[in-house]
Amino acid sequence: MIEPVIIGNATLYLGDCRDILPTLGKVDAVVTDPPYGIGETSAKAATRISASSDVWRNPRVKDYGHNDWDVLQPEVISLCRQISRWQIIFGGNYYELPPTSCWLIWYKDNPTSHQSDAEMAWTNLKRAVRHFTWLWDGFKRKVPEERFHLTQKPLAVMKWSISWLPDNTNTILDPFMGSGTTGVAAVQMGRKFIGIEREPKYFDIACKRIEDAQRQGDMFIGENA
């Protein structure tokens, strides 16, 4: 059994979610951004800066490493749905999921980008379709926010997504935690969080970010006590 790292209300596992998920039991909600299987690994995305540029010498290109993480994992999505009451799954349009009345759509406000204009999260929420506009186009971002992971979502997008969950949703699970943005959002919103990440580099980043978010929350509690 893999021993988790406990940071306040967050429980974080370094390992493969396929091994860890069956040991967790039931959770209130899964909010995640899983691999879509569209080849978004390492230098492929960097070449979008310029088709003719030497991406390894371009100072604007950040090297996120050559991890083979971008592989569809439908069996994990199925397991997530079995152990949770609510699900918000970014890239759900790439998976075989049942029809839903509530897609959460993030418009990136990036008309000049080679990337998609929007990203869609499948949900099983009993709501209508909702959308959210937040600039996230390379170095052009609505607010300054350091980017640690190739497919990292803005913190505001994850907080907006979580805000649509029912008020009695206490525990949020992200089996593809990456650099921990969902965890930071959950902690800042007063929810319990369970995160799983298999890459040690990103796990360490997530621990640091969630610890910082937890510490900031404790400071605000102290001021209001």
QUIQUI-V467832 format. One record per pair of residues at least 12 apart in sequence whose C-alpha atoms are under 10 Angstrom apart, sorted by the first residue. I is the first residue (numbers start at 1). J is the second residue. D is the distance in whole Angstrom. If there is no record, write none. Layout:
BEGIN
<<I	J	D> <I	J	D>>
END
This chain:
BEGIN
<<1	19	9> <1	20	8> <1	23	9> <2	14	8> <2	15	8> <2	19	9> <2	20	8> <2	23	10> <3	15	10> <4	194	10> <4	195	9> <4	196	9> <5	195	10> <5	207	8> <6	194	9> <6	207	9> <6	211	10> <7	193	10> <7	207	8> <7	208	10> <7	210	7> <7	211	6> <7	212	10> <7	214	8> <7	215	10> <8	187	9> <8	192	9> <8	193	9> <8	210	9> <8	211	8> <8	213	10> <8	214	7> <8	215	9> <8	218	9> <9	171	9> <9	183	10> <9	186	9> <9	187	7> <9	190	9> <9	191	8> <9	192	5> <9	193	6> <9	194	9> <9	210	10> <9	211	10> <9	214	8> <10	171	9> <10	172	9> <10	173	10> <10	183	7> <10	184	9> <10	186	9> <10	187	7> <10	191	9> <10	192	6> <10	193	5> <10	194	6> <10	195	8> <10	207	9> <10	210	8> <10	211	9> <10	214	9> <11	173	9> <11	183	10> <11	192	8> <11	193	6> <11	194	5> <11	195	6> <11	196	9> <11	207	10> <12	173	10> <12	174	10> <12	175	10> <12	177	9> <12	180	10> <12	183	9> <12	193	8> <12	194	6> <12	195	5> <12	196	6> <12	197	8> <12	203	8> <12	206	9> <12	207	8> <12	210	10> <13	175	9> <13	177	9> <13	194	8> <13	195	6> <13	196	5> <13	197	6> <13	198	8> <13	203	8> <13	207	10> <14	177	10> <14	195	9> <14	196	6> <14	197	5> <14	198	5> <14	199	7> <14	200	7> <14	202	10> <14	203	6> <14	204	9> <15	175	10> <15	196	7> <15	197	6> <15	198	4> <15	199	8> <15	200	9> <15	203	9> <16	175	9> <16	176	9> <16	196	7> <16	197	7> <16	198	5> <16	199	9> <17	76	8> <17	80	10> <17	174	9> <17	175	6> <17	176	7> <17	177	10> <17	195	9> <17	196	6> <17	197	7> <17	198	7> <18	73	9> <18	75	8> <18	76	6> <18	79	9> <18	175	9> <18	196	10> <20	175	9> <20	196	8> <21	76	8> <21	79	8> <21	80	8> <21	83	9> <21	173	10> <21	175	8> <21	196	9> <22	79	8> <22	80	9> <22	83	9> <24	83	8> <24	173	10> <24	194	9> <25	82	10> <25	83	6> <25	84	9> <26	80	10> <26	82	8> <26	83	5> <26	84	6> <26	85	8> <26	171	10> <26	173	10> <27	80	9> <27	82	10> <27	83	6> <27	84	5> <27	85	7> <27	86	9> <27	169	9> <27	170	8> <27	171	6> <27	172	7> <27	173	7> <27	193	10> <27	194	9> <28	83	8> <28	84	5> <28	85	5> <28	86	6> <28	87	9> <28	165	10> <28	166	10> <28	168	9> <28	169	6> <28	170	6> <28	171	5> <28	172	6> <28	173	8> <28	192	10> <29	80	9> <29	81	9> <29	83	9> <29	84	5> <29	85	6> <29	86	4> <29	87	6> <29	88	8> <29	162	9> <29	165	8> <29	166	10> <29	169	7> <29	170	8> <29	171	6> <29	172	5> <29	173	6> <29	174	9> <29	193	10> <30	77	10> <30	80	7> <30	81	8> <30	83	9> <30	84	6> <30	85	8> <30	86	6> <30	87	5> <30	88	6> <30	89	8> <30	123	10> <30	162	10> <30	171	9> <30	172	6> <30	173	5> <30	174	6> <30	175	8> <30	193	10> <30	194	9> <31	80	10> <31	84	10> <31	86	8> <31	87	6> <31	88	5> <31	89	6> <31	90	8> <31	121	9> <31	123	9> <31	158	8> <31	161	8> <31	162	7> <31	165	10> <31	172	7> <31	173	6> <31	174	6> <31	175	9> <31	176	9> <31	177	10> <31	182	7> <31	183	10> <31	186	10> <32	77	10> <32	80	10> <32	87	8> <32	88	6> <32	89	5> <32	90	6> <32	91	9> <32	92	10> <32	121	9> <32	158	9> <32	172	9> <32	173	8> <32	174	5> <32	175	7> <32	176	6> <32	177	7> <32	178	10> <32	181	10> <32	182	7> <32	195	10> <33	88	9> <33	89	6> <33	90	5> <33	91	7> <33	92	9> <33	121	8> <33	151	8> <33	152	9> <33	153	8> <33	158	10> <33	174	8> <33	175	9> <33	176	7> <33	177	8> <33	178	9> <33	182	9> <34	69	9> <34	70	8> <34	71	9> <34	72	8> <34	73	8> <34	74	10> <34	76	9> <34	77	8> <34	89	7> <34	90	7> <34	91	7> <34	92	9> <34	151	10> <34	174	9> <34	175	8> <34	176	6> <34	177	9> <34	178	9> <35	69	7> <35	70	5> <35	71	6> <35	72	6> <35	73	7> <35	74	10> <35	90	9> <35	91	8> <35	94	10> <35	151	9> <35	176	8> <36	69	10> <36	70	6> <36	71	7> <36	72	5> <36	73	8> <36	74	10> <36	90	9> <36	91	6> <36	92	8> <36	93	9> <36	94	6> <36	95	8> <37	69	9> <37	70	5> <37	71	4> <37	72	5> <37	73	8> <37	91	10> <37	94	8> <37	95	10> <38	70	7> <38	71	8> <38	72	9> <38	94	9> <39	68	9> <39	69	9> <39	70	6> <39	71	8> <40	68	10> <40	69	9> <40	70	6> <40	71	10> <40	150	8> <40	151	8> <41	64	8> <41	65	8> <41	66	6> <41	67	7> <41	68	7> <41	69	7> <41	70	6> <41	71	10> <41	150	8> <41	151	9> <42	62	9> <42	63	7> <42	64	6> <42	65	5> <42	66	5> <42	67	7> <42	68	9> <42	70	10> <42	150	8> <43	55	7> <43	56	8> <43	61	9> <43	62	9> <43	63	7> <43	64	8> <43	65	8> <43	66	8> <45	61	9> <45	114	10> <45	115	9> <45	150	8> <45	151	10> <46	58	9> <46	60	9> <46	61	6> <46	62	8> <46	63	8> <46	64	10> <46	150	10> <47	61	9> <48	61	10> <48	113	9> <48	114	7> <48	115	8> <49	61	8> <49	113	9> <49	114	9> <49	138	9> <60	138	9> <60	139	9> <61	138	10> <62	147	9> <62	148	9> <62	149	10> <62	150	9> <63	148	10> <63	149	10> <63	150	9> <64	147	10> <64	148	8> <64	149	6> <64	150	6> <64	151	10> <65	149	9> <65	150	9> <67	199	8> <69	176	10> <69	198	9> <69	199	9> <72	94	9> <72	95	8> <73	95	9> <74	94	10> <74	95	7> <74	96	8> <74	97	10> <76	175	9> <76	176	10> <77	89	9> <77	92	9> <77	95	8> <77	96	10> <77	97	9> <77	175	9> <78	96	10> <78	97	9> <80	173	9> <80	174	9> <80	175	8> <81	124	9> <83	173	10> <84	171	10> <84	172	9> <84	173	9> <85	124	9> <85	125	10> <85	169	9> <86	123	7> <86	124	6> <86	125	7> <86	126	10> <86	165	8> <86	166	9> <86	169	9> <86	172	9> <87	121	9> <87	122	8> <87	123	5> <87	124	6> <87	125	8> <87	165	9> <87	172	9> <87	173	9> <88	102	10> <88	103	9> <88	104	8> <88	120	10> <88	121	6> <88	122	6> <88	123	5> <88	124	7> <88	125	8> <88	161	8> <88	162	8> <88	164	10> <88	165	9> <88	174	10> <89	103	9> <89	104	9> <89	120	8> <89	121	5> <89	122	5> <89	123	6> <89	124	9> <89	161	10> <89	174	10> <90	103	9> <90	104	8> <90	105	9> <90	106	10> <90	119	7> <90	120	6> <90	121	4> <90	122	6> <90	123	9> <90	153	10> <90	161	10> <91	119	7> <91	120	6> <91	121	6> <91	122	7> <92	119	9> <92	120	7> <92	121	6> <92	122	5> <92	123	8> <93	119	9> <93	120	7> <93	121	8> <93	122	7> <94	120	10> <94	122	10> <95	122	9> <97	122	8> <97	123	9> <97	124	10> <98	122	9> <98	123	10> <98	124	9> <99	122	9> <99	123	9> <99	124	9> <100	122	7> <100	123	7> <100	124	6> <100	125	8> <100	126	8> <100	127	9> <100	128	9> <100	129	9> <101	122	9> <101	123	8> <101	124	8> <101	125	8> <101	126	7> <101	127	6> <101	128	6> <101	129	6> <101	130	10> <102	121	9> <102	122	7> <102	123	6> <102	124	7> <102	125	6> <102	126	7> <102	127	5> <102	128	5> <102	129	4> <102	130	7> <103	120	7> <103	121	6> <103	122	5> <103	123	6> <103	124	9> <103	125	9> <103	127	9> <103	128	7> <103	129	5> <103	130	6> <103	131	8> <104	119	8> <104	120	6> <104	121	5> <104	122	7> <104	123	7> <104	125	10> <104	127	10> <104	128	9> <104	129	6> <104	130	5> <104	131	6> <104	132	8> <104	157	10> <104	160	9> <104	161	7> <104	164	9> <105	118	7> <105	119	6> <105	120	5> <105	121	6> <105	122	9> <105	129	8> <105	130	6> <105	131	5> <105	132	6> <105	133	9> <105	157	10> <105	161	9> <106	118	5> <106	119	5> <106	120	6> <106	121	8> <106	130	9> <106	131	6> <106	132	5> <106	133	6> <106	134	7> <106	135	10> <106	153	10> <106	157	7> <106	158	10> <106	160	10> <106	161	9> <107	119	7> <107	120	9> <107	131	7> <107	132	6> <107	133	5> <107	134	6> <107	135	8> <107	136	9> <107	157	10> <108	132	9> <108	133	6> <108	134	5> <108	135	5> <108	136	6> <108	137	7> <108	141	9> <108	142	10> <108	157	10> <109	132	10> <109	133	6> <109	134	6> <109	135	5> <109	136	7> <109	137	8> <109	140	10> <109	141	9> <109	142	10> <110	134	9> <110	135	7> <110	136	7> <110	137	6> <110	138	9> <110	140	9> <110	141	10> <111	137	9> <112	137	9> <113	136	10> <113	137	7> <113	138	8> <114	137	9> <115	137	9> <115	138	10> <117	137	10> <118	131	10> <118	132	10> <118	133	9> <118	134	10> <119	131	10> <121	161	9> <123	161	10> <123	165	10> <125	164	8> <125	165	7> <125	166	9> <126	164	10> <126	165	10> <126	166	10> <127	164	9> <127	165	10> <130	161	10> <130	164	9> <131	160	10> <131	161	10> <132	156	10> <132	157	8> <132	160	8> <132	161	9> <133	156	10> <133	157	9> <134	154	8> <134	156	8> <134	157	7> <135	154	9> <136	153	9> <136	154	7> <141	154	9> <142	154	9> <142	156	10> <143	156	10> <147	179	9> <148	178	9> <148	179	6> <148	180	10> <148	181	10> <148	202	8> <148	205	8> <148	206	9> <149	178	7> <149	179	6> <149	180	10> <149	181	10> <149	202	8> <149	205	10> <150	178	9> <150	179	10> <151	178	9> <151	179	10> <152	177	10> <152	178	8> <152	179	7> <152	180	9> <152	181	7> <152	182	10> <153	179	10> <153	180	10> <153	181	7> <153	182	9> <154	181	7> <154	182	9> <154	185	10> <155	180	10> <155	181	6> <155	182	7> <155	183	10> <155	184	8> <155	185	6> <155	186	10> <156	181	9> <156	182	10> <156	185	8> <157	181	10> <157	182	9> <157	185	9> <158	181	7> <158	182	6> <158	183	9> <158	184	9> <158	185	6> <158	186	8> <159	181	9> <159	182	8> <159	183	10> <159	184	9> <159	185	5> <159	186	7> <159	187	10> <159	188	9> <159	189	8> <160	185	9> <161	182	10> <161	185	10> <162	182	9> <162	185	8> <162	186	8> <162	189	9> <162	191	10> <163	185	10> <163	186	10> <163	189	9> <168	191	10> <169	191	8> <169	192	9> <170	186	9> <170	190	8> <170	191	5> <170	192	6> <170	193	8> <171	186	9> <171	190	10> <171	191	6> <171	192	5> <171	193	6> <171	194	7> <172	186	7> <172	187	10> <172	191	7> <172	192	6> <172	193	5> <172	194	6> <172	195	8> <173	186	9> <173	192	9> <173	193	6> <173	194	5> <173	195	6> <173	196	8> <174	193	8> <174	194	6> <174	195	5> <174	196	6> <174	197	9> <175	194	8> <175	195	6> <175	196	5> <175	197	7> <175	198	9> <176	195	7> <176	196	6> <176	197	6> <176	198	8> <177	194	9> <177	195	5> <177	196	5> <177	197	5> <177	198	9> <177	199	10> <177	202	8> <177	203	8> <177	206	8> <178	195	9> <178	196	8> <178	197	6> <178	198	8> <178	199	8> <178	200	10> <178	201	9> <178	202	6> <178	203	7> <178	204	10> <178	205	8> <178	206	7> <179	197	8> <179	199	10> <179	201	9> <179	202	5> <179	203	7> <179	204	8> <179	205	6> <179	206	4> <179	207	8> <179	208	9> <179	209	8> <179	210	9> <180	195	8> <180	196	9> <180	197	9> <180	202	8> <180	203	8> <180	204	9> <180	205	7> <180	206	4> <180	207	7> <180	208	9> <180	209	7> <180	210	7> <181	206	8> <181	209	8> <181	210	8> <182	194	10> <182	195	9> <182	206	10> <182	210	9> <183	195	7> <183	206	8> <183	207	9> <183	209	9> <183	210	6> <183	211	10> <183	213	9> <183	214	10> <184	206	8> <184	207	10> <184	208	10> <184	209	7> <184	210	5> <184	211	9> <184	212	9> <184	213	6> <184	214	8> <185	210	9> <185	213	8> <186	210	9> <186	213	10> <186	214	10> <187	210	7> <187	211	9> <187	213	7> <187	214	6> <187	215	10> <187	216	10> <187	217	8> <188	210	9> <188	213	6> <188	214	7> <188	216	9> <188	217	7> <189	217	9> <190	214	10> <190	217	9> <193	210	10> <195	207	10>>
END
